[in-house]
Amino acid sequence: MSISFFRWSATSLVFFLVLSITMTVVIPVSFAKEHKGNSPKSLISERIKAIDEQRWSDLADFWVEQLRNEMKDFYENEENEQEKLGIFNVKSAKMVDMKELSDEIAATSTDIDYYRSQYDTVATYYVATDLLVHEEDKYHMNGVNYQLYVLAKEKGEWRILEVSDAPVENFVEWGVGFGTKDEKSLAKVYKERQKGIFLNRKGNTINSYDHKMKNSSQKKDFLAVDDHVEPGIIRIYMTYPENKEYYKCKSNCVKAIGFRNTYLENVLPNEWISSWHEESLKAGAMSVKMFAWWYVYHPKRTDVGADLSDQFKDSQEFHVESSTPETDDAIYAVRKYGLETTQTSRIFPVYHRAGSNDSSGKAGGIVRQKGTQYLAKKEGYDYLEILQYYLNGSNYSSDKNDVEGENVRLFTAR
């Protein structure tokens, strides 16, 4: 029995070693092992190659651990693939060009300071990719698409934090883009988005998923040069159990919801405390509105075909049926207005953090939530003064990295 067992084991061992060597040669090694010590450029190039080859199951490995399971859930959902949602809308993808952006430029379009507070090493790249899609929408179009890739070094390897739609119109105007004819042409198309019009390169309307086009004859009572059209809807990637249950989703899902009456009203009470001073809440209402407004223009969650997710870690905290009378009143009070830069009439994402209950953070470009309560209650500031306290002259409202940041003002939204 023991001799027979020994012979069987020895034979099996030889077979196992041969099989192991064969499998090592034939089966591709995992992404993590293959790209040990990878660079940002190689990571981006490999991801675009994976998209081109439709290796959807490989895509989750490109993301940081915090987002990996969430993204894996999306990539492995057969229904998403059948509906050609998000990245599944792409038929082919070819790398065209990429360049690293300074933190000052990156800060105008992504919350680079927050990322740096979470990771020791962060880099932002402006990437041009030539795509062929099943149907053009605001997340992916035929021809060269321009995106922001934010990456972080995690356990010695580069991983993705964000792949968002880049503000081509700003980068062309500031001279920080690639300088191509295509980029300049697309910048003109992108400028139409502030009017609520989403076009392709041929000037044809593409799917923006917003059928609420609003016309307005409101009289302007602020010195804004250009008006912007407030979004009618916003597409949110639902991940929280209560949100998925409410929208009858079996797994993470994308839902188009009302921008003001649903999204803003169920975000503000989760970002600001409802019992705070009314001017603090108004400052909060404007902050969460302009953050979301920007990402309707330039979606942050392009891979899943959404503008934002329902989580604060990369978006704003959204919970269904969480609105309060106090926060609803604040949203209603600022409903007619938006926030833009004074010289270029440009909207920008207003980032906000908890902060501390004091006057710190002036001109830092980040609205301090607790600080808004302090400025309103202790200093008597109104909501516009609060916003200008944090945003005037900051990098976040700057139009270039070599000039002082602009001031901000209200405009009448259409």
Secondary structure as the mmCIF struct_conf table of DSSP 4:
data_model
#
loop_
_struct_conf.conf_type_id
_struct_conf.id
_struct_conf.beg_label_comp_id
_struct_conf.beg_label_asym_id
_struct_conf.beg_label_seq_id
_struct_conf.end_label_comp_id
_struct_conf.end_label_asym_id
_struct_conf.end_label_seq_id
HELX_RH_AL_P HELX_RH_AL_P1 SER A 2 VAL A 26
BEND BEND1 ILE A 27 ILE A 27
HELX_LH_PP_P HELX_LH_PP_P1 PRO A 28 SER A 30
HELX_RH_AL_P HELX_RH_AL_P2 PHE A 31 GLU A 34
TURN_TY1_P TURN_TY1_P1 HIS A 35 GLY A 37
HELX_RH_AL_P HELX_RH_AL_P3 PRO A 40 ASP A 52
TURN_TY1_P TURN_TY1_P2 GLU A 53 GLN A 54
HELX_RH_3T_P HELX_RH_3T_P1 TRP A 56 PHE A 62
STRN STRN1 TRP A 63 TRP A 63
HELX_RH_AL_P HELX_RH_AL_P4 GLU A 65 TYR A 75
TURN_TY1_P TURN_TY1_P3 GLU A 76 GLU A 76
HELX_RH_AL_P HELX_RH_AL_P5 GLU A 78 GLN A 82
TURN_TY1_P TURN_TY1_P4 GLU A 83 LYS A 84
HELX_RH_3T_P HELX_RH_3T_P2 GLY A 86 ASN A 89
STRN STRN2 VAL A 90 LEU A 101
HELX_LH_PP_P HELX_LH_PP_P2 SER A 102 SER A 102
HELX_RH_AL_P HELX_RH_AL_P6 ASP A 103 ALA A 106
TURN_TY1_P TURN_TY1_P5 ALA A 107 SER A 109
BEND BEND2 THR A 110 THR A 110
HELX_RH_AL_P HELX_RH_AL_P7 ILE A 112 GLN A 118
BEND BEND3 ASP A 120 ASP A 120
STRN STRN3 VAL A 122 VAL A 133
BEND BEND4 HIS A 134 GLU A 135
STRN STRN4 ASP A 137 ASP A 137
BEND BEND5 LYS A 138 TYR A 139
BEND BEND6 ASN A 142 ASN A 142
STRN STRN5 GLY A 143 GLU A 154
TURN_TY1_P TURN_TY1_P6 LYS A 155 GLY A 156
STRN STRN6 GLU A 157 ASP A 165
HELX_RH_AL_P HELX_RH_AL_P8 VAL A 168 TRP A 174
TURN_TY1_P TURN_TY1_P7 GLY A 175 GLY A 175
BEND BEND7 GLY A 177 GLY A 177
HELX_RH_AL_P HELX_RH_AL_P9 LYS A 181 LYS A 191
HELX_RH_3T_P HELX_RH_3T_P3 GLU A 192 LYS A 195
TURN_TY1_P TURN_TY1_P8 GLY A 196 GLY A 196
STRN STRN7 LEU A 199 LEU A 199
TURN_TY1_P TURN_TY1_P9 ARG A 201 LYS A 202
BEND BEND8 GLY A 203 GLY A 203
STRN STRN8 THR A 205 THR A 205
STRN STRN9 ASN A 207 ASN A 207
BEND BEND9 TYR A 209 TYR A 209
HELX_LH_PP_P HELX_LH_PP_P3 GLN A 218 LYS A 220
BEND BEND10 PHE A 222 PHE A 222
BEND BEND11 VAL A 225 ASP A 226
HELX_LH_PP_P HELX_LH_PP_P4 VAL A 229 PRO A 231
BEND BEND12 GLY A 232 GLY A 232
STRN STRN10 ILE A 233 MET A 238
BEND BEND13 TYR A 240 TYR A 240
HELX_RH_AL_P HELX_RH_AL_P10 PRO A 241 TYR A 246
TURN_TY1_P TURN_TY1_P10 TYR A 247 LYS A 248
BEND BEND14 LYS A 250 ASN A 252
STRN STRN11 CYS A 253 GLY A 258
HELX_RH_PI_P HELX_RH_PI_P1 PHE A 259 TYR A 263
HELX_RH_3T_P HELX_RH_3T_P4 LEU A 264 ASN A 266
TURN_TY1_P TURN_TY1_P11 VAL A 267 VAL A 267
HELX_RH_AL_P HELX_RH_AL_P11 LEU A 268 GLU A 271
BEND BEND15 TRP A 272 TRP A 272
TURN_TY1_P TURN_TY1_P12 SER A 274 SER A 275
BEND BEND16 TRP A 276 TRP A 276
HELX_RH_AL_P HELX_RH_AL_P12 GLU A 278 TYR A 297
BEND BEND17 HIS A 298 HIS A 298
BEND BEND18 LYS A 300 LYS A 300
STRN STRN12 ARG A 301 ARG A 301
HELX_RH_3T_P HELX_RH_3T_P5 THR A 302 VAL A 304
TURN_TY1_P TURN_TY1_P13 GLY A 305 GLY A 305
STRN STRN13 ALA A 306 ALA A 306
BEND BEND19 ASP A 307 ASP A 307
STRN STRN14 LEU A 308 SER A 309
BEND BEND20 ASP A 310 ASP A 310
TURN_TY1_P TURN_TY1_P14 PHE A 312 ASP A 314
BEND BEND21 SER A 315 SER A 315
TURN_TY1_P TURN_TY1_P15 VAL A 320 GLU A 321
HELX_RH_AL_P HELX_RH_AL_P13 PRO A 325 ALA A 333
TURN_TY1_P TURN_TY1_P16 VAL A 334 LYS A 336
STRN STRN15 TYR A 337 THR A 341
TURN_TY1_P TURN_TY1_P17 THR A 342 THR A 344
STRN STRN16 TYR A 351 ARG A 353
BEND BEND22 ASN A 357 SER A 359
TURN_TY1_P TURN_TY1_P18 LYS A 362 ALA A 363
BEND BEND23 GLY A 364 GLY A 365
STRN STRN17 ILE A 366 ARG A 368
HELX_RH_AL_P HELX_RH_AL_P14 GLN A 369 LYS A 377
TURN_TY1_P TURN_TY1_P19 LYS A 378 LYS A 378
BEND BEND24 GLU A 379 GLU A 379
HELX_RH_AL_P HELX_RH_AL_P15 TYR A 383 LEU A 391
TURN_TY1_P TURN_TY1_P20 ASN A 392 GLY A 393
HELX_RH_3T_P HELX_RH_3T_P6 ASN A 395 SER A 397
BEND BEND25 ASP A 399 LYS A 400
TURN_TY1_P TURN_TY1_P21 ASN A 401 ASP A 402
BEND BEND26 VAL A 403 VAL A 403
HELX_LH_PP_P HELX_LH_PP_P5 GLU A 404 ASN A 407
STRN STRN18 VAL A 408 THR A 412
#
